[in-house]
Amino acid sequence: MPFGAHPPIPKKEKISVAYLVQKLRERVHIDLQACASEEQCENSYVTEADLHRPGLALAGYIKTFTYQRIQVIGNTESEYLEHLSEDERKKAFSNLTQFDIPVIITTDHNELDPELQEMAQKAGIPLFKTNIETTKFMFLLRDFLEDQFAMQTMVHGTMVDVYGIGILIAGKSGIGKSEVALDLVERGHRLVADDVIILTCKGNNLIGAATEMNKHFMEIRGLGIIDIMSMFGIRAIRYQKRLEVVLELSLWDESKDIERTGLDKDQMDILDVEVPLVHLPITPGKNITVIAEVIAMNHLLSHYGYDAAQAFQDKVKTNIAKKQRKEADMPRRAIEYFEGDTE
């Protein structure tokens, strides 16, 4: 099934502050303590992944204040408020509370004065505090939000972690994608998802995962549904994996030109991310499982700077140049002396 048949899944438009706080506590293990308007969290919504430090707004410049974002108050903002008098502090903080801010979070052991917490309570703005250093907290929070608001798409195929390389096996229905993946699992590799894969774009990476319905399960035609985790154990599955290679299986067609050297590398565009694409025609006797392992190892070599096809081409060019200079003889064997080995 072609990837173009799978349009991007619309990203989330919003998440509630209550959901955000719950997941940060449970999944990211951030200790957030409520200071004001915790009851408003269900009705306050975050609509984008970007964060904002409201230093200029506290100083009085609100013309470009992005109030719709999560407001993070760190050491700089806290020290600025501390050096103001009580009336000036309230006036500065009122520059924030006049807007419909989804949530304000103070970091690095900072805590707003009780009168400012009361202002947030009256304005209905949820206020939380955490002891985590500001830069680290913003990194963790932004990573979580980028995941929540990331673009996604659904593709048909089977995804396997082979030697740490995420390979998506694609091809028309019934060509043997699941059977290849099952053989790879039996050889010690790990299944990510079968049949339906959700690809999420985070940064410049595509992360593959199963749906809640099909995780751990695989369909083998003629046999039915099998549970990979129950059959092979926890070592045989992964909940997520970065997609690094697409392996497209197809029936052998002599009329089509098949890449022989590996110099012309195809790419596939998925959610504006370029992914290496390998076209593999199937013929009787071909061991697709071993080839998939070789594809993974070859990708690793390429990642660390070694391209076998390029290295071979360089040797051919060097030999041609020697022949043109009449410095090369007829092709010779790789070993000049067999050292008595007559087997």
SERO-4910 file (N, C-alpha, C, O; in steps of 0.05 Angstrom, whole numbers):
BEGIN
 pado doro    nc1    nc2    nc3   cac1   cac2   cac3    cc1    cc2    cc3    oc1    oc2    oc3
  Met    A     17    -24      0      0      0      0     18     25      0     36     27     17
  Pro    A     14     44    -18     31     67    -19     28     85      5      6     88     16
  Phe    A     50     98     13     49    116     36     33    140     30     21    152     48
  Gly    A     32    148      4     16    172     -3    -14    169      3    -28    189      4
  Ala    A    -23    144      6    -51    139     12    -58    145     41    -81    143     49
  His    A    -38    152     57    -42    157     86    -37    186     92    -14    193     97
  Pro    A    -57    203     93    -53    231     99    -46    235    128    -51    218    145
  Pro    A    -33    258    134    -26    263    162    -51    264    180    -72    274    172
  Ile    A    -49    253    204    -70    255    223    -70    282    236    -49    291    245
  Pro    A    -93    297    236    -93    323    249    -82    322    277    -90    306    293
  Lys    A    -64    341    283    -52    341    310    -73    352    330    -92    364    323
  Lys    A    -68    347    356    -86    356    376    -88    387    376    -68    401    372
  Glu    A   -112    396    380   -116    425    381   -110    436    409   -102    459    411
  Lys    A   -115    420    429   -110    430    456   -109    406    476   -120    384    470
  Ile    A    -97    411    499    -98    392    521   -104    408    546    -96    431    549
  Ser    A   -118    396    565   -125    410    589   -101    412    608    -83    395    607
  Val    A   -100    432    625    -79    435    644    -79    411    664    -59    403    673
  Ala    A   -103    402    670   -106    379    688    -92    354    676    -77    340    690
  Tyr    A    -96    349    651    -83    327    637    -53    331    636    -37    313    642
  Leu    A    -44    356    630    -16    362    629     -2    357    656     19    343    657
  Val    A    -14    366    678     -2    363    704     -1    333    712     18    324    723
  Gln    A    -23    319    706    -24    290    712     -2    275    698     12    258    710
  Lys    A      1    280    672     21    265    656     50    273    664     68    256    665
  Leu    A     54    298    671     81    307    679     88    293    706    111    286    710
  Arg    A     69    289    723     74    275    748     78    245    744     96    234    756
  Glu    A     62    233    727     62    204    725     84    194    705     98    175    711
  Arg    A     86    207    682    104    197    661    131    210    661    151    197    655
  Val    A    132    236    666    158    251    666    170    253    693    193    260    696
  His    A    154    246    714    164    246    742    173    273    751    193    276    764
  Ile    A    157    293    744    161    321    754    142    326    777    118    323    774
  Asp    A    153    335    799    137    341    823    126    369    821    140    388    826
  Leu    A    100    371    813     87    397    811     68    401    834     51    384    839
  Gln    A     72    423    849     55    429    872     37    452    865     46    473    856
  Ala    A     11    449    870     -9    470    864     -7    492    884     -5    487    909
  Cys    A     -7    517    875     -7    541    892    -33    557    891    -40    570    910
  Ala    A    -46    555    868    -71    571    864    -87    560    841    -77    549    822
  Ser    A   -114    562    844   -133    556    823   -130    528    811   -133    524    787
  Glu    A   -124    508    828   -122    481    818   -148    471    807   -149    454    789
  Glu    A   -170    481    818   -197    473    809   -203    482    781   -221    472    768
  Gln    A   -187    502    771   -192    512    743   -177    496    722   -179    502    698
  Cys    A   -161    476    731   -144    462    712   -160    447    690   -151    445    668
  Glu    A   -184    438    697   -201    423    678   -211    442    656   -216    433    633
  Asn    A   -213    467    662   -224    486    643   -203    504    629   -210    521    613
  Ser    A   -178    500    637   -156    515    624   -142    497    604   -137    473    610
  Tyr    A   -136    508    581   -125    491    560    -99    502    548    -95    526    545
  Val    A    -80    484    542    -55    490    529    -59    484    499    -69    462    492
  Thr    A    -52    503    482    -57    500    453    -32    498    436    -35    494    412
  Glu    A     -9    501    447     16    499    431     39    490    448     38    491    473
  Ala    A     60    481    435     83    469    449    103    490    459    120    484    476
  Asp    A    102    514    448    122    534    456    116    544    484     93    545    493
  Leu    A    137    552    498    136    562    525    143    592    524    154    602    505
  His    A    138    606    547    144    635    548    154    642    576    144    633    596
  Arg    A    175    659    576    185    671    600    175    700    601    183    715    584
  Pro    A    158    707    620    144    733    619    159    756    631    147    774    644
  Gly    A    185    757    628    201    779    639    193    806    629    189    824    645
  Leu    A    190    809    603    182    835    592    154    843    600    149    867    605
  Ala    A    136    824    602    109    830    610    108    840    639     93    858    645
  Leu    A    124    828    656    125    837    684    136    865    686    128    881    703
  Ala    A    154    872    667    166    899    667    147    919    654    152    943    656
  Gly    A    125    910    642    105    929    632    101    929    602     82    941    592
  Tyr    A    118    914    587    115    914    558     99    889    551    109    866    552
  Ile    A     74    893    543     55    871    538     45    871    509     28    856    502
  Lys    A     57    888    492     48    890    464     52    863    449     34    856    434
  Thr    A     73    849    454     78    824    440     77    800    460     89    779    455
  Phe    A     62    803    482     61    783    502     45    759    492     21    761    486
  Thr    A     57    735    490     44    711    481     31    697    505     41    677    515
  Tyr    A      9    708    514     -4    699    538    -16    671    536    -21    658    556
  Gln    A    -21    662    510    -34    636    506    -16    613    512    -25    590    513
  Arg    A     10    618    516     29    597    522     32    593    552     24    610    568
  Ile    A     44    570    560     51    566    588     72    586    596     92    589    582
  Gln    A     67    599    619     86    619    629    104    607    650     94    596    670
  Val    A    130    608    646    150    597    664    165    619    678    178    636    665
  Ile    A    163    620    704    176    640    720    200    628    734    197    611    752
  Gly    A    224    636    726    249    625    737    262    645    755    249    662    767
  Asn    A    289    642    758    304    659    776    303    688    769    300    705    786
  Thr    A    306    694    743    307    722    734    281    736    740    282    758    752
  Glu    A    258    724    733    233    737    739    227    739    769    217    759    778
  Ser    A    235    718    784    230    719    813    247    740    827    237    755    844
  Glu    A    272    743    819    289    764    831    279    791    823    281    810    839
  Tyr    A    269    794    799    258    820    791    234    828    808    232    851    817
  Leu    A    216    809    813    193    814    830    202    820    859    190    837    872
  Glu    A    222    806    869    231    810    896    242    837    901    240    848    924
  His    A    255    850    881    268    876    886    247    898    885    255    921    890
  Leu    A    222    893    877    201    913    876    188    916    903    188    898    920
  Ser    A    176    939    907    159    942    931    134    926    928    128    916    906
  Glu    A    118    924    950     94    907    949     75    917    928     64    901    913
  Asp    A     70    944    927     51    955    908     61    951    879     46    944    861
  Glu    A     87    956    875     99    952    848     98    923    840     94    917    816
  Arg    A    101    905    859    101    877    853     73    868    844     70    853    825
  Lys    A     53    878    858     25    872    850     19    883    823      5    871    806
  Lys    A     28    908    818     23    920    792     37    904    769     25    900    748
  Ala    A     61    896    775     76    880    754     62    854    749     59    846    726
  Phe    A     53    841    770     40    815    766     12    818    753      3    799    740
  Ser    A      0    841    758    -26    846    745    -24    847    714    -43    844    700
  Asn    A      1    853    704      5    853    676      1    825    664     -5    822    640
  Leu    A      4    804    681     -1    777    672    -30    769    677    -42    757    659
  Thr    A    -40    775    700    -66    765    707    -89    777    692   -112    767    693
  Gln    A    -84    799    677   -105    811    661   -110    794    636   -130    799    622
  Phe    A    -92    775    630    -96    758    607   -106    730    615   -103    722    638
  Asp    A   -117    716    595   -127    689    599   -104    669    596   -102    656    575
  Ile    A    -87    668    615    -63    650    614    -71    622    622    -86    619    642
  Pro    A    -62    601    608    -71    574    614    -59    565    641    -74    552    656
  Val    A    -34    570    647    -21    562    672      5    577    675     19    583    656
  Ile    A     12    583    700     37    594    708     52    574    725     41    563    744
  Ile    A     78    570    719     94    551    734    120    564    743    135    575    726
  Thr    A    126    564    769    151    574    779    170    551    783    162    529    790
  Thr    A    196    555    778    216    534    778    238    540    798    240    561    810
  Asp    A    256    520    801    281    523    816    277    533    845    290    552    853
  His    A    258    522    859    252    528    887    240    556    890    237    566    913
  Asn    A    233    570    869    221    596    871    191    594    877    178    575    868
  Glu    A    181    613    892    153    613    900    143    641    901    156    659    913
  Leu    A    120    646    890    109    673    890     98    680    917     89    662    932
  Asp    A     99    705    924     88    715    950     58    708    952     45    706    932
  Pro    A     48    705    976     20    699    980      1    718    967    -20    709    956
  Glu    A      7    744    966    -11    763    953    -12    759    923    -33    763    911
  Leu    A     10    750    911     10    744    883     -5    718    877    -19    716    856
  Gln    A     -2    699    895    -18    674    892    -48    680    894    -64    667    879
  Glu    A    -55    698    911    -83    706    914    -93    719    889   -116    715    881
  Met    A    -76    736    876    -84    748    851    -89    728    829   -107    730    813
  Ala    A    -72    707    828    -75    686    809   -101    671    814   -116    663    796
  Gln    A   -107    666    840   -131    652    848   -156    668    839   -175    656    828
  Lys    A   -156    694    843   -179    710    835   -182    712    805   -205    713    795
  Ala    A   -160    711    791   -161    712    762   -167    685    749   -172    683    725
  Gly    A   -168    664    766   -174    637    756   -151    625    739   -156    609    722
  Ile    A   -126    634    745   -103    623    730    -89    602    747    -79    609    769
  Pro    A    -88    577    738    -74    556    754    -45    564    758    -31    573    740
  Leu    A    -35    560    783     -8    567    790      5    542    803     -6    532    823
  Phe    A     28    534    793     43    511    803     72    518    808     82    538    797
  Lys    A     85    502    825    113    506    829    128    479    828    116    458    834
  Thr    A    154    481    821    170    457    820    199    464    829    207    487    826
  Asn    A    213    445    840    240    450    849    261    446    827    285    451    831
  Ile    A    252    436    804    271    430    782    283    456    770    268    476    768
  Glu    A    308    455    763    322    478    751    307    486    725    297    469    711
  Thr    A    306    512    720    290    523    699    296    511    671    277    502    657
  Thr    A    321    511    663    328    501    637    320    471    634    309    464    613
  Lys    A    326    455    654    319    427    652    288    423    651    278    407    636
  Phe    A    274    439    668    245    436    668    233    444    641    215    430    631
  Met    A    243    465    629    232    474    603    239    453    581    222    449    563
  Phe    A    262    441    583    269    420    563    249    396    566    239    387    546
  Leu    A    244    387    590    226    364    595    197    372    586    183    356    574
  Leu    A    189    396    594    161    404    588    158    407    558    137    399    547
  Arg    A    177    420    544    175    424    516    175    397    500    160    394    481
  Asp    A    191    379    510    192    352    497    165    338    499    155    326    480
  Phe    A    152    340    523    126    328    527    105    342    509     89    328    496
  Leu    A    106    368    507     86    383    491     90    378    462     70    375    447
  Glu    A    115    376    453    120    370    424    109    343    417     99    339    395
  Asp    A    110    324    436     99    297    431     68    299    429     56    286    412
  Gln    A     56    315    446     27    318    447     16    331    422     -5    324    412
  Phe    A     31    351    412     21    366    389     35    358    363     32    372    343
  Ala    A     49    336    363     64    327    339     45    317    317     23    307    322
  Met    A     54    321    292     39    309    269     43    279    269     65    269    275
  Gln    A     23    265    260     24    236    259     12    226    232     -2    241    219
  Thr    A     19    202    225      6    189    203      5    159    208     20    148    224
  Met    A    -14    146    195    -17    117    198     -9    103    172    -18    110    150
  Val    A      8     83    175     18     69    151     13     39    154     11     28    176
  His    A     13     25    131      8     -4    131     35    -18    127     50    -11    109
  Gly    A     41    -37    144     66    -51    142     73    -65    169     55    -69    186
  Thr    A     98    -72    172    107    -84    196    134    -72    204    152    -69    187
  Met    A    137    -64    229    161    -50    238    176    -67    258    164    -78    277
  Val    A    202    -70    254    219    -87    271    244    -72    278    255    -56    262
  Asp    A    254    -76    302    280    -66    311    301    -87    305    301   -108    318
  Val    A    318    -82    285    338   -101    277    366    -89    284    374    -70    271
  Tyr    A    380   -101    303    406    -91    311    405    -61    319    424    -46    314
  Gly    A    382    -53    330    380    -25    338    370     -6    317    368     18    321
  Ile    A    366    -16    292    356      0    270    327     -6    266    318    -29    263
  Gly    A    311     15    265    282     12    261    276      9    231    279     28    215
  Ile    A    267    -15    223    261    -21    195    231    -25    192    219    -41    206
  Leu    A    219     -9    174    191    -13    167    189    -29    141    198    -20    120
  Ile    A    178    -53    143    175    -71    121    148    -65    107    127    -69    119
  Ala    A    150    -55     82    126    -47     68    122    -65     44    139    -81     37
  Gly    A     99    -63     31     92    -79      8     63    -85      7     49    -81     27
  Lys    A     53    -96    -15     25   -101    -18     16   -124      1     33   -139     10
  Ser    A     -9   -125      7    -20   -145     25    -15   -173     15    -18   -179     -8
  Gly    A     -6   -190     34     -1   -218     27     26   -224     16     32   -247      9
  Ile    A     44   -204     14     70   -209      3     89   -222     22    110   -233     14
  Gly    A     83   -222     48     99   -236     68    113   -218     88    134   -226     99
  Lys    A    103   -194     93    116   -176    112    116   -187    140    137   -187    153
  Ser    A     93   -198    149     92   -208    176    109   -233    180    121   -237    201
  Glu    A    111   -249    159    127   -274    160    157   -267    163    171   -280    178
  Val    A    166   -246    149    193   -237    151    198   -227    179    219   -233    192
  Ala    A    179   -211    190    182   -200    217    183   -222    237    198   -221    257
  Leu    A    166   -243    234    165   -265    253    192   -280    253    202   -287    274
  Asp    A    204   -284    229    230   -297    228    251   -280    241    269   -290    255
  Leu    A    250   -253    238    269   -235    252    266   -237    282    285   -237    297
  Val    A    241   -238    292    236   -240    321    248   -267    331    260   -267    352
  Glu    A    244   -288    316    254   -314    324    285   -314    325    297   -330    340
  Arg    A    297   -296    309    326   -294    309    337   -274    330    361   -269    331
  Gly    A    318   -264    347    327   -247    369    322   -218    366    329   -202    384
  His    A    309   -209    344    303   -181    340    275   -175    353    263   -193    364
  Arg    A    266   -150    351    243   -142    367    222   -129    349    227   -112    332
  Leu    A    197   -138    354    174   -127    339    165   -101    352    162    -98    376
  Val    A    160    -81    334    148    -56    343    118    -56    338    103    -50    356
  Ala    A    110    -62    314     82    -63    307     78    -79    281     95    -79    264
  Asp    A     55    -91    279     47   -106    255     21    -96    244      3    -89    258
  Asp    A     21    -94    217     -3    -86    202     -8    -56    202     -8    -44    181
  Val    A    -12    -44    226    -17    -15    227      4     -3    245      8    -11    268
  Ile    A     18     18    235     38     32    250     31     61    251     25     73    230
  Ile    A     32     73    274     29    102    278     57    115    278     73    109    295
  Leu    A     62    132    259     87    147    258     83    175    268     66    189    258
  Thr    A     99    183    287     97    209    299    123    225    293    145    214    297
  Cys    A    120    249    283    143    266    276    151    283    300    136    301    309
  Lys    A    174    277    312    185    293    334    212    304    326    231    289    321
  Gly    A    213    331    323    238    343    313    241    335    284    224    340    267
  Asn    A    264    322    278    268    312    251    269    282    250    282    270    233
  Asn    A    255    270    270    255    240    272    226    230    270    207    244    277
  Leu    A    223    206    259    197    193    259    198    170    279    215    152    278
  Ile    A    179    170    298    178    149    318    154    131    312    131    141    309
  Gly    A    159    105    309    138     86    303    128     72    328    143     66    346
  Ala    A    102     67    328     90     53    351     65     39    341     54     46    320
  Ala    A     57     18    356     32      4    349      8     20    360     11     39    375
  Thr    A    -16     12    351    -40     24    363    -46      8    389    -34    -13    394
  Glu    A    -64     19    405    -71      6    430    -83    -21    424    -81    -39    441
  Met    A    -96    -24    401   -110    -49    395    -91    -71    386    -94    -94    394
  Asn    A    -70    -64    370    -54    -86    358    -27    -89    370    -11   -105    359
  Lys    A    -20    -75    391      7    -78    403     12   -107    412     -5   -119    424
  His    A     36   -117    405     45   -144    411     33   -166    393     43   -188    393
  Phe    A     11   -160    379     -2   -180    363      7   -180    334     15   -159    324
  Met    A      6   -203    322     15   -206    294     -4   -225    280    -13   -245    291
  Glu    A    -11   -219    254    -28   -237    239    -11   -252    218      3   -240    202
  Ile    A    -12   -278    220      1   -296    201    -20   -310    185    -36   -325    196
  Arg    A    -21   -305    159    -42   -316    142    -41   -346    142    -20   -358    137
  Gly    A    -64   -358    147    -65   -388    148    -63   -398    176    -72   -420    182
  Leu    A    -51   -381    194    -49   -389    222    -67   -372    239    -81   -383    257
  Gly    A    -68   -346    235    -85   -328    250    -69   -309    267    -46   -302    260
  Ile    A    -81   -300    289    -69   -280    306    -52   -293    327    -60   -312    340
  Ile    A    -27   -283    331    -10   -293    351      0   -270    369      1   -247    360
  Asp    A      5   -276    394     15   -256    413     45   -260    416     54   -279    428
  Ile    A     60   -241    405     89   -243    405    101   -242    433    119   -257    439
  Met    A     90   -224    450    101   -222    477     96   -247    494    114   -256    508
  Ser    A     73   -259    491     67   -283    506     83   -307    496     91   -325    511
  Met    A     89   -307    470    102   -329    457    133   -328    460    146   -348    466
  Phe    A    144   -304    456    173   -301    456    184   -285    480    209   -284    485
  Gly    A    167   -273    496    176   -259    520    179   -229    515    176   -219    492
  Ile    A    184   -214    537    186   -185    535    209   -176    518    208   -154    507
  Arg    A    229   -192    515    253   -184    499    246   -182    469    261   -170    454
  Ala    A    223   -193    461    216   -194    432    199   -170    423    192   -169    399
  Ile    A    193   -151    441    176   -129    432    188   -102    441    204   -101    459
  Arg    A    179    -82    427    186    -54    434    161    -37    431    144    -42    413
  Tyr    A    157    -18    449    134     -1    448    137     21    427    118     31    416
  Gln    A    162     29    423    168     51    404    196     47    392    213     35    405
  Lys    A    200     58    368    226     57    356    228     78    334    209     83    319
  Arg    A    251     91    332    256    111    311    257     96    284    272     77    281
  Leu    A    243    107    264    244     95    238    269    105    223    273    129    221
  Glu    A    285     86    213    310     93    200    312     83    171    326     94    155
  Val    A    298     61    165    298     50    138    271     39    131    258     26    147
  Val    A    262     44    106    238     31     96    247     10     76    261     15     57
  Leu    A    238    -15     81    245    -38     63    219    -45     49    200    -56     60
  Glu    A    218    -40     23    194    -45      7    198    -71     -9    215    -73    -26
  Leu    A    181    -90     -3    181   -116    -16    163   -115    -41    141   -104    -40
  Ser    A    172   -128    -62    156   -129    -87    162   -154   -102    184   -166    -98
  Leu    A    144   -164   -118    149   -187   -135    169   -181   -157    169   -158   -167
  Trp    A    185   -200   -164    206   -195   -185    192   -188   -211    174   -202   -221
  Asp    A    203   -167   -224    193   -158   -250    217   -151   -267    231   -132   -262
  Glu    A    222   -168   -287    246   -165   -304    246   -138   -319    267   -128   -328
  Ser    A    222   -127   -323    220   -102   -338    229    -78   -322    234    -56   -333
  Lys    A    232    -81   -296    240    -59   -279    270    -60   -274    282    -81   -271
  Asp    A    282    -36   -273    310    -34   -266    314    -36   -236    302    -21   -221
  Ile    A    331    -54   -227    336    -58   -199    364    -48   -193    383    -54   -208
  Glu    A    367    -34   -171    393    -23   -163    412    -46   -157    406    -65   -142
  Arg    A    436    -45   -169    456    -66   -167    479    -59   -149    491    -76   -136
  Thr    A    486    -33   -148    511    -25   -134    505    -12   -107    521    -13    -89
  Gly    A    482      1   -104    476     15    -80    485     44    -80    484     58    -60
  Leu    A    495     53   -104    505     81   -106    481    100   -108    482    123    -98
  Asp    A    460     92   -122    437    109   -125    417    102   -102    402     82   -104
  Lys    A    417    119    -82    401    113    -58    374    128    -60    374    153    -64
  Asp    A    353    114    -57    326    126    -57    319    136    -29    328    126     -9
  Gln    A    302    156    -29    292    168     -4    261    169     -6    250    171    -27
  Met    A    249    167     18    220    169     19    213    192     38    224    194     60
  Asp    A    195    209     29    186    232     46    161    224     62    140    219     51
  Ile    A    164    224     88    142    219    106    140    242    126    159    246    142
  Leu    A    119    257    125    115    280    143    139    299    142    148    310    162
  Asp    A    149    303    117    171    321    111    197    312    123    216    328    126
  Val    A    199    286    129    224    274    138    234    254    117    218    237    109
  Glu    A    259    257    108    270    238     88    280    213    102    296    214    120
  Val    A    270    190     92    278    164    103    289    147     81    277    146     59
  Pro    A    312    134     85    323    116     64    304     94     56    290     82     73
  Leu    A    302     89     30    283     69     19    298     48      4    314     55    -14
  Val    A    294     23     11    307      0     -3    285    -16    -17    267    -26     -4
  His    A    287    -18    -44    269    -35    -60    281    -63    -61    303    -67    -71
  Leu    A    265    -83    -52    276   -110    -52    256   -128    -67    235   -135    -57
  Pro    A    263   -137    -92    246   -156   -106    249   -184    -95    271   -193    -87
  Ile    A    226   -198    -94    226   -225    -82    226   -246   -104    211   -244   -123
  Thr    A    244   -265   -101    245   -288   -119    247   -313   -102    256   -312    -79
  Pro    A    240   -337   -112    242   -362    -97    271   -366    -88    290   -364   -103
  Gly    A    273   -373    -62    300   -380    -51    313   -356    -38    334   -359    -25
  Lys    A    302   -332    -40    315   -309    -28    309   -308      1    286   -311     10
  Asn    A    330   -305     18    327   -304     47    323   -275     55    343   -261     59
  Ile    A    298   -266     56    293   -238     62    301   -231     90    309   -208     96
  Thr    A    299   -250    108    307   -244    136    336   -237    138    343   -217    151
  Val    A    353   -252    126    382   -246    127    388   -219    113    404   -204    122
  Ile    A    374   -214     91    378   -189     77    370   -166     94    383   -145     94
  Ala    A    348   -169    109    339   -148    127    360   -142    148    365   -119    155
  Glu    A    373   -163    158    395   -160    178    418   -145    165    430   -128    177
  Val    A    424   -152    140    447   -139    126    440   -110    121    458    -93    123
  Ile    A    415   -104    114    407    -76    110    411    -60    136    421    -37    134
  Ala    A    404    -72    159    408    -58    184    438    -53    190    446    -31    197
  Met    A    454    -74    186    483    -71    191    496    -51    171    514    -36    178
  Asn    A    487    -52    146    497    -33    126    490     -4    133    506     14    128
  His    A    466     -1    144    458     26    152    475     36    175    482     59    177
  Leu    A    482     17    194    499     24    216    527     33    205    538     53    214
  Leu    A    538     18    187    564     25    175    563     52    162    581     68    165
  Ser    A    541     57    147    538     83    134    536    106    154    547    127    150
  His    A    522    100    176    519    120    197    546    128    209    550    151    217
  Tyr    A    564    108    211    590    114    222    611    120    201    635    120    207
  Gly    A    602    126    176    620    138    157    631    119    136    648    128    119
  Tyr    A    622     94    135    633     75    115    611     68     96    590     57    104
  Asp    A    615     73     70    596     66     49    610     45     31    628     51     16
  Ala    A    600     20     33    613     -2     17    611      3    -13    631     -2    -27
  Ala    A    589     13    -22    586     18    -51    605     39    -60    618     36    -82
  Gln    A    609     60    -44    627     81    -51    656     71    -50    673     78    -67
  Ala    A    662     55    -30    689     44    -28    696     26    -52    718     27    -62
  Phe    A    677      9    -60    681     -8    -84    685      9   -109    702      3   -126
  Gln    A    669     30   -112    671     48   -135    699     61   -136    711     64   -157
  Asp    A    708     69   -113    735     82   -111    757     63   -120    776     71   -134
  Lys    A    754     37   -113    774     17   -121    773     13   -151    794     10   -164
  Val    A    749     12   -162    746      9   -191    758     33   -206    773     29   -226
  Lys    A    753     57   -196    765     81   -209    795     81   -208    809     88   -227
  Thr    A    806     72   -185    835     71   -182    847     51   -201    868     56   -213
  Asn    A    834     28   -204    844      7   -222    843     16   -251    861     11   -267
  Ile    A    821     30   -258    819     41   -286    841     61   -292    853     61   -313
  Ala    A    846     78   -272    867     98   -275    894     85   -279    910     94   -295
  Lys    A    899     63   -264    925     49   -267    927     36   -295    949     37   -307
  Lys    A    905     25   -304    905     13   -331    911     34   -352    926     29   -372
  Gln    A    899     57   -349    904     79   -368    933     87   -368    944     96   -389
  Arg    A    946     85   -345    974     92   -344    992     67   -349   1016     68   -348
  Lys    A    978     44   -356    992     19   -361   1008      9   -337   1030     -2   -340
  Glu    A    997     14   -313   1010      5   -289    997    -20   -278   1008    -31   -259
  Ala    A    975    -28   -289    961    -51   -277    962    -75   -296    960    -72   -321
  Asp    A    964    -99   -285    964   -124   -300    935   -134   -302    916   -120   -294
  Met    A    932   -158   -311    906   -171   -311    897   -174   -283    913   -175   -264
  Pro    A    870   -177   -278    860   -181   -251    874   -204   -237    877   -226   -248
  Arg    A    881   -199   -212    895   -219   -196    878   -227   -172    860   -212   -164
  Arg    A    884   -251   -162    869   -259   -138    876   -242   -114    898   -230   -113
  Ala    A    858   -242    -94    863   -225    -71    886   -234    -54    899   -218    -40
  Ile    A    891   -261    -54    913   -272    -38    935   -281    -56    931   -297    -74
  Glu    A    959   -270    -51    982   -277    -69    994   -304    -62   1006   -317    -79
  Tyr    A    992   -311    -36   1005   -336    -27    987   -350     -8    978   -338     12
  Phe    A    980   -376    -13    961   -390      4    973   -402     29    958   -415     44
  Glu    A    998   -398     34   1011   -406     59   1007   -436     64   1003   -444     87
  Gly    A   1008   -453     44   1006   -482     48    978   -492     52    975   -516     56
  Asp    A    958   -475     50    930   -484     54    920   -495     28    914   -480      9
  Thr    A    918   -522     26    909   -534      1    881   -545      2    873   -559    -16
  Glu    A    866   -539     23    838   -549     25    820   -536      4    797   -542      3
***
